[in-house]
Amino acid sequence: MKEISPEELYELYEDTLRQCGSHIFNYPVDLIEMMVFEDFNIGATSFLHDSSLNRLLDNHLINEKQYDLSRKIRALFFEIEDCGELTTECLMGRTKKWQDLISLVDEAIQLL
């Protein structure tokens, strides 16, 4: 299997972040669910993983602040999953953890 280039990895990283910013609340609920529970979940698993972030950092495609924010985003997303808040009701109700996650994602998007 061919390894993706750092530039392709950056595109996937950027796309992952765009699946969970505050702008998603402008979309219908079914689209939001797909963006967050499918696309962002996959992206957080793969493209916000330490190995991916290290490649992006080593290739100067993200900076230290983006690296740290991305690690926080990934950790918080999986914390949300672990505590049972990975639901439409919690997301749309914007529980504290979801508010924090979306705020971090918005901050990371600003740095793109």
Secondary structure, 3 states (H helix, E strand, C coil): CCCCCHHHHHHHHHHHHHCCCHHHHHCCHHHHHHHHHHHHHHHHHHCCCHHHHHHHHHCCCCCHHHHHHHHHHHHHHHHHHHCCCCCHHHHHHCCHHHHHHHHHHHHHHHCC
